[in-house]
């Protein structure tokens, strides 16, 4: 399908005006599919003369071509439509190819990693991810490669009820890769390290390991306490290390206990308390400029950067 689609843009003249049936034939999809894309994602015909059916312009066809190829490459229809709608007629061919190549490369990498995980091929997973980290950095590799990979693994497990061993294996390989650069910071940005911990009953800690690696990449030292950190242990570390920022992760809402936050010891200078993870979304904690719920990895890094700059 992808090979046939490659020639569609070149076969449409700038002044062409096509019906839904004509476009469907060119792309090799059903007319109903094009109508669904238009209704759900807003990617449809832009030309409409009074008293006639809406018709597709060359730019419309170019966008639909890009969307179809992205879906073939493994991109979700919603994301494919978003990328396709960002394209315009100027420099059409080069822009289409650039978007397609970037997205297809990401999907190919995720697919290769998933196949390696199913075969428990740790050496190949490490090779592919280390190459991506060297080229893009940890944060981009996480958002563009690792997070989609974990989503695919989790979705397959939820759908089939099998494959939990793949998720456990992959998580441990990821922890190994992420931990390699921790402790190698020669010129840290802050005299005191920041403190990262999961709340007392939370055992999902991979996202915390990612944040520690991203901070290390930015020259920020961390004290990493990991999963299910007891309140007493956390409090002792806070008193003894006086961190400029404390990041507390809660994956599950039942673990996002506001009493855990209220029981933190008072120290001077007061650290910024950052709450991360979907568990805090319905929290009853009263937020202030010193107590913040972060919105994703990038926001957590920026909030910590602000804290150590004070």
VENHUPE-V533295 format. One record per pair of residues at least 12 apart in sequence whose ideal C-beta (glycine too) atoms are under 8 Angstrom apart, sorted by sequence separation. I is the first residue (numbers start at 0). GAP is how many residues later the second one is. If there is no record, write none. Layout:
BEGIN
I,GAP  I,GAP
END
This chain:
BEGIN
43,12  44,12  86,12  111,12  112,12  115,12  128,12  195,12  211,12  224,12  247,12  260,12  280,12  45,13  46,13  66,13  69,13  85,13  131,13  152,13  153,13  247,13  279,13  11,14  19,14  45,14  65,14  66,14  69,14  152,14  222,14  260,14  10,15  19,15  44,15  83,15  112,15  195,15  208,15  43,16  66,16  82,16  111,16  112,16  128,16  195,16  207,16  274,16  65,17  66,17  128,17  149,17  152,17  208,17  272,17  274,17  275,17  7,18  65,18  207,18  222,18  245,18  271,18  272,18  273,18  274,18  275,18  7,19  108,19  207,19  255,19  270,19  271,19  272,19  273,19  274,19  42,20  63,20  82,20  149,20  222,20  269,20  271,20  273,20  42,21  62,21  65,21  148,21  193,21  204,21  255,21  4,22  62,22  204,22  4,23  79,23  108,23  203,23  255,23  261,23  3,24  42,24  62,24  202,24  254,24  255,24  260,24  275,24  19,25  61,25  201,25  202,25  241,25  243,25  245,25  247,25  249,25  252,25  253,25  257,25  193,26  195,26  201,26  237,26  238,26  244,26  245,26  247,26  249,26  250,26  251,26  252,26  255,26  257,26  273,26  0,27  36,27  61,27  72,27  192,27  193,27  194,27  195,27  196,27  197,27  200,27  237,27  241,27  243,27  244,27  245,27  246,27  247,27  248,27  249,27  250,27  251,27  255,27  257,27  74,28  145,28  192,28  193,28  194,28  195,28  196,28  197,28  199,28  234,28  238,28  242,28  243,28  244,28  245,28  246,28  247,28  248,28  249,28  250,28  252,28  58,29  69,29  188,29  192,29  193,29  195,29  196,29  197,29  199,29  230,29  234,29  237,29  241,29  244,29  246,29  249,29  252,29  273,29  16,30  33,30  36,30  58,30  61,30  65,30  69,30  72,30  178,30  181,30  188,30  189,30  192,30  194,30  197,30  198,30  199,30  233,30  234,30  249,30  260,30  273,30  57,31  64,31  68,31  72,31  174,31  177,31  181,31  184,31  187,31  188,31  189,31  197,31  199,31  271,31  74,32  112,32  116,32  173,32  177,32  180,32  183,32  186,32  187,32  196,32  230,32  271,32  19,33  22,33  58,33  65,33  69,33  73,33  178,33  182,33  187,33  237,33  273,33  18,34  21,34  61,34  65,34  69,34  72,34  174,34  177,34  178,34  181,34  184,34  271,34  25,35  68,35  72,35  109,35  113,35  170,35  173,35  177,35  180,35  184,35  271,35  18,36  19,36  40,36  73,36  108,36  112,36  116,36  180,36  184,36  210,36  270,36  17,37  18,37  22,37  26,37  39,37  40,37  73,37  196,37  16,38  17,38  22,38  26,38  39,38  42,38  105,38  109,38  113,38  271,38  16,39  28,39  41,39  105,39  109,39  113,39  194,39  207,39  16,40  27,40  36,40  40,40  137,40  181,40  15,41  22,41  26,41  39,41  40,41  42,41  207,41  268,41  15,42  42,42  105,42  109,42  181,42  194,42  206,42  14,43  17,43  41,43  194,43  13,44  36,44  40,44  132,44  204,44  206,44  12,45  15,45  124,45  128,45  203,45  11,46  119,46  194,46  121,47  125,47  129,47  201,47  203,47  246,47  117,48  124,48  128,48  192,48  194,48  201,48  203,48  8,49  11,49  116,49  119,49  191,49  193,49  196,49  198,49  201,49  11,50  125,50  191,50  192,50  193,50  194,50  196,50  197,50  198,50  201,50  121,51  125,51  191,51  193,51  194,51  195,51  196,51  197,51  198,51  8,52  116,52  191,52  193,52  194,52  196,52  197,52  7,53  8,53  116,53  193,53  195,53  200,53  201,53  246,53  189,54  200,54  199,55  8,56  149,56  198,56  200,56  7,57  198,57  199,57  246,57  198,58  244,58  244,59  4,60  199,60  198,61  244,62  4,63  5,63  243,63  244,63  4,64  145,64  243,64  210,65  243,66  0,67  1,67  4,67  141,68  206,69  1,70  206,70  0,71  1,71  137,72  141,72  203,73  13,75  137,75  138,75  201,75  137,76  194,76  201,77  138,78  137,79  136,80  198,80  8,83  213,83  217,83  8,84  219,84  219,85  210,86  214,86  8,87  209,87  213,87  217,87  219,88  210,89  214,89  206,90  210,90  193,110  193,113  193,114  188,116  189,118  188,119  142,154  141,155  138,158  138,159  138,162
END
